[in-house]
Amino acid sequence: MDTLKLKGTYHFKILDVNGNLKDEWSVDNLVTSAGKAQLALLAGDATATPFTYIAVGTSSTAPTVGQTALVAETTTNGLQRASATVSRTTTTVTNDTLQLTKTFTATGTVAVEEVGVFNAASSGTMLSRALTGTKTVLNGETYVATYTLAFS
């Protein structure tokens, strides 16, 4: 009998204004209840809306499966929710991992604490949420967020 498991991970980089690596780290995520329900819908409904957006926020509130939005989503300074580049990669079986990557350029200073993946430019369903640890992104710096969700 097969059992389907999900493993989500965020990987981040902050590059200074000259493109030099300032910080790099990874965190595991929590897949929300609404995210699991939307994944099930995507498996059987060709009209369902896929997850293609990454958002960051400023709250350090612990993630829970019942959350449907970031606690304090950033909407300014170049770090507002945006469409990511979507692809599939291989973890164990060919194309078994969803990957979203978004490169943000800060237009002001923001202390990033949380991150999430969504299926809409605003509101929508949140697939996952994680805390990033307090990471300050300065004006002109680049913040690269990559999310992978492996199906095994």
KEKOLPA-716512 format. One record per residue (C-alpha): residue in three letters; x, y, z. Coordinates in nm, 4 decimals, padded with zeros to 6 digits. Example, Ala and Ser with C-alpha at 12.3 -4.5 7.8 and 13.67 -1.06 7.14 Angstrom:
<ketis>
<torba ALA&c1 01.2300&c2 -00.4500&c3 00.7800>
<torba SER&c1 01.3670&c2 -00.1060&c3 00.7140>
</ketis>
This chain:
<ketis>
<torba MET&c1 00.0000&c2 00.0000&c3 00.0000>
<torba ASP&c1 00.1324&c2 00.3440&c3 -00.0947>
<torba THR&c1 00.1214&c2 00.6365&c3 00.1436>
<torba LEU&c1 00.1561&c2 00.9877&c3 00.0018>
<torba LYS&c1 00.3731&c2 01.2230&c3 00.2087>
<torba LEU&c1 00.4482&c2 01.5924&c3 00.1616>
<torba LYS&c1 00.7788&c2 01.7570&c3 00.2562>
<torba GLY&c1 00.8004&c2 02.1318&c3 00.2126>
<torba THR&c1 01.1137&c2 02.3410&c3 00.2513>
<torba TYR&c1 01.1949&c2 02.7075&c3 00.1996>
<torba HIS&c1 01.5452&c2 02.8130&c3 00.0980>
<torba PHE&c1 01.6465&c2 03.1792&c3 00.1189>
<torba LYS&c1 01.9294&c2 03.4036&c3 00.0079>
<torba ILE&c1 01.9913&c2 03.7696&c3 00.0766>
<torba LEU&c1 02.2299&c2 03.9431&c3 -00.1616>
<torba ASP&c1 02.3747&c2 04.2855&c3 -00.0827>
<torba VAL&c1 02.3459&c2 04.5789&c3 -00.3255>
<torba ASN&c1 02.6579&c2 04.4550&c3 -00.5076>
<torba GLY&c1 02.5166&c2 04.1032&c3 -00.5542>
<torba ASN&c1 02.7352&c2 03.9437&c3 -00.2864>
<torba LEU&c1 02.5831&c2 03.6709&c3 -00.0708>
<torba LYS&c1 02.4972&c2 03.8236&c3 00.2682>
<torba ASP&c1 02.2973&c2 03.5346&c3 00.4184>
<torba GLU&c1 02.1629&c2 03.1928&c3 00.3190>
<torba TRP&c1 01.9445&c2 02.9490&c3 00.5145>
<torba SER&c1 01.6643&c2 02.6933&c3 00.4875>
<torba VAL&c1 01.3572&c2 02.6142&c3 00.6987>
<torba ASP&c1 01.0941&c2 02.3411&c3 00.6884>
<torba ASN&c1 00.7330&c2 02.4494&c3 00.6567>
<torba LEU&c1 00.3900&c2 02.3603&c3 00.7811>
<torba VAL&c1 00.1355&c2 02.2653&c3 00.5110>
<torba THR&c1 -00.2006&c2 02.4111&c3 00.6121>
<torba SER&c1 -00.5299&c2 02.2225&c3 00.6221>
<torba ALA&c1 -00.6670&c2 02.4484&c3 00.3482>
<torba GLY&c1 -00.3519&c2 02.3840&c3 00.1455>
<torba LYS&c1 -00.4003&c2 02.0075&c3 00.1660>
<torba ALA&c1 -00.7644&c2 02.0443&c3 00.0596>
<torba GLN&c1 -00.6619&c2 02.2592&c3 -00.2387>
<torba LEU&c1 -00.3957&c2 02.0038&c3 -00.3404>
<torba ALA&c1 -00.6660&c2 01.7342&c3 -00.3395>
<torba LEU&c1 -00.8859&c2 01.9582&c3 -00.5550>
<torba LEU&c1 -00.5969&c2 02.0186&c3 -00.7970>
<torba ALA&c1 -00.5571&c2 01.6419&c3 -00.8393>
<torba GLY&c1 -00.9104&c2 01.6033&c3 -00.9721>
<torba ASP&c1 -01.0266&c2 01.9386&c3 -01.1078>
<torba ALA&c1 -00.8520&c2 02.0894&c3 -01.4097>
<torba THR&c1 -01.0097&c2 02.4283&c3 -01.3321>
<torba ALA&c1 -00.8632&c2 02.4506&c3 -00.9785>
<torba THR&c1 -00.6209&c2 02.7375&c3 -00.9147>
<torba PRO&c1 -00.2585&c2 02.6273&c3 -00.8632>
<torba PHE&c1 -00.0148&c2 02.7692&c3 -00.6082>
<torba THR&c1 00.2085&c2 03.0240&c3 -00.7843>
<torba TYR&c1 00.2621&c2 03.3141&c3 -00.5407>
<torba ILE&c1 00.5123&c2 03.3744&c3 -00.2618>
<torba ALA&c1 00.4534&c2 03.6292&c3 00.0144>
<torba VAL&c1 00.6579&c2 03.7413&c3 00.3152>
<torba GLY&c1 00.5559&c2 03.9073&c3 00.6389>
<torba THR&c1 00.6736&c2 04.0551&c3 00.9653>
<torba SER&c1 00.5079&c2 03.8346&c3 01.2306>
<torba SER&c1 00.6870&c2 03.5726&c3 01.4397>
<torba THR&c1 00.3603&c2 03.4047&c3 01.5466>
<torba ALA&c1 00.4041&c2 03.0267&c3 01.5353>
<torba PRO&c1 00.2479&c2 02.8518&c3 01.2326>
<torba THR&c1 -00.0632&c2 02.6365&c3 01.2817>
<torba VAL&c1 -00.2494&c2 02.4134&c3 01.0356>
<torba GLY&c1 -00.5630&c2 02.6277&c3 01.0650>
<torba GLN&c1 -00.4016&c2 02.9518&c3 00.9451>
<torba THR&c1 -00.5324&c2 03.0833&c3 00.6140>
<torba ALA&c1 -00.3080&c2 03.3890&c3 00.5719>
<torba LEU&c1 00.0208&c2 03.5306&c3 00.6908>
<torba VAL&c1 -00.0227&c2 03.7094&c3 01.0219>
<torba ALA&c1 00.1367&c2 04.0377&c3 00.9028>
<torba GLU&c1 00.1917&c2 04.0209&c3 00.5270>
<torba THR&c1 00.4301&c2 04.2788&c3 00.3778>
<torba THR&c1 00.2606&c2 04.4929&c3 00.1114>
<torba THR&c1 00.5305&c2 04.7531&c3 00.0398>
<torba ASN&c1 00.9047&c2 04.8087&c3 -00.0049>
<torba GLY&c1 00.9388&c2 04.5712&c3 -00.3012>
<torba LEU&c1 00.8615&c2 04.2648&c3 -00.0897>
<torba GLN&c1 00.4882&c2 04.2413&c3 -00.1562>
<torba ARG&c1 00.3282&c2 03.9112&c3 -00.2680>
<torba ALA&c1 00.4298&c2 03.8234&c3 -00.6214>
<torba SER&c1 00.4067&c2 03.5530&c3 -00.8830>
<torba ALA&c1 00.6928&c2 03.3048&c3 -00.8659>
<torba THR&c1 00.8646&c2 03.1022&c3 -01.1349>
<torba VAL&c1 00.7074&c2 02.7563&c3 -01.1124>
<torba SER&c1 00.8811&c2 02.4343&c3 -01.2122>
<torba ARG&c1 00.9118&c2 02.0706&c3 -01.1164>
<torba THR&c1 01.2313&c2 01.9058&c3 -01.0010>
<torba THR&c1 01.3322&c2 01.5549&c3 -00.9080>
<torba THR&c1 01.3811&c2 01.4449&c3 -00.5486>
<torba THR&c1 01.3207&c2 01.0682&c3 -00.5738>
<torba VAL&c1 01.1050&c2 01.0096&c3 -00.8829>
<torba THR&c1 01.1202&c2 01.2249&c3 -01.1979>
<torba ASN&c1 00.9294&c2 01.5541&c3 -01.1470>
<torba ASP&c1 00.7996&c2 01.4621&c3 -00.7989>
<torba THR&c1 00.8746&c2 01.8045&c3 -00.6475>
<torba LEU&c1 00.6995&c2 02.1370&c3 -00.7007>
<torba GLN&c1 00.9392&c2 02.4338&c3 -00.6966>
<torba LEU&c1 00.8556&c2 02.8040&c3 -00.6771>
<torba THR&c1 01.1252&c2 03.0728&c3 -00.6899>
<torba LYS&c1 01.0811&c2 03.4469&c3 -00.6485>
<torba THR&c1 01.3503&c2 03.7146&c3 -00.6456>
<torba PHE&c1 01.2465&c2 04.0342&c3 -00.4677>
<torba THR&c1 01.4397&c2 04.3628&c3 -00.4723>
<torba ALA&c1 01.3840&c2 04.5692&c3 -00.1583>
<torba THR&c1 01.2949&c2 04.9368&c3 -00.2010>
<torba GLY&c1 01.3030&c2 04.9950&c3 00.1744>
<torba THR&c1 01.4180&c2 04.8129&c3 00.4862>
<torba VAL&c1 01.1994&c2 04.5220&c3 00.6050>
<torba ALA&c1 01.2461&c2 04.2725&c3 00.8893>
<torba VAL&c1 01.1157&c2 03.9481&c3 00.7381>
<torba GLU&c1 00.9823&c2 03.6917&c3 00.9889>
<torba GLU&c1 00.7357&c2 03.4730&c3 00.7959>
<torba VAL&c1 00.6768&c2 03.3340&c3 00.4469>
<torba GLY&c1 00.3891&c2 03.1620&c3 00.2685>
<torba VAL&c1 00.2802&c2 03.0182&c3 -00.0657>
<torba PHE&c1 -00.0590&c2 03.1148&c3 -00.2124>
<torba ASN&c1 -00.2769&c2 03.0530&c3 -00.5155>
<torba ALA&c1 -00.3788&c2 03.4174&c3 -00.5744>
<torba ALA&c1 -00.2268&c2 03.7656&c3 -00.5948>
<torba SER&c1 -00.4327&c2 03.8625&c3 -00.2892>
<torba SER&c1 -00.6314&c2 03.6523&c3 -00.0416>
<torba GLY&c1 -00.6588&c2 03.3034&c3 -00.1949>
<torba THR&c1 -00.5619&c2 02.9763&c3 -00.0303>
<torba MET&c1 -00.2377&c2 02.9517&c3 00.1671>
<torba LEU&c1 -00.0575&c2 02.6226&c3 00.0990>
<torba SER&c1 00.2167&c2 02.6606&c3 00.3562>
<torba ARG&c1 00.3668&c2 02.8927&c3 00.6135>
<torba ALA&c1 00.7019&c2 02.9035&c3 00.7901>
<torba LEU&c1 00.8987&c2 03.1344&c3 01.0143>
<torba THR&c1 01.2213&c2 03.2624&c3 00.8624>
<torba GLY&c1 01.3889&c2 03.3843&c3 01.1786>
<torba THR&c1 01.4416&c2 03.7599&c3 01.1961>
<torba LYS&c1 01.6135&c2 03.8571&c3 00.8714>
<torba THR&c1 01.6511&c2 04.2239&c3 00.7834>
<torba VAL&c1 01.6508&c2 04.3062&c3 00.4130>
<torba LEU&c1 01.7905&c2 04.6539&c3 00.3421>
<torba ASN&c1 01.6949&c2 04.8967&c3 00.0673>
<torba GLY&c1 01.8494&c2 04.7772&c3 -00.2616>
<torba GLU&c1 01.9201&c2 04.4227&c3 -00.1420>
<torba THR&c1 01.7860&c2 04.1123&c3 -00.3140>
<torba TYR&c1 01.5789&c2 03.8534&c3 -00.1286>
<torba VAL&c1 01.5484&c2 03.5181&c3 -00.3062>
<torba ALA&c1 01.2858&c2 03.2733&c3 -00.1794>
<torba THR&c1 01.2649&c2 02.9189&c3 -00.3164>
<torba TYR&c1 00.9951&c2 02.6782&c3 -00.2019>
<torba THR&c1 00.9996&c2 02.3059&c3 -00.2722>
<torba LEU&c1 00.7209&c2 02.0618&c3 -00.1975>
<torba ALA&c1 00.8266&c2 01.6998&c3 -00.2467>
<torba PHE&c1 00.5617&c2 01.4299&c3 -00.2950>
<torba SER&c1 00.6827&c2 01.0889&c3 -00.1801>
</ketis>
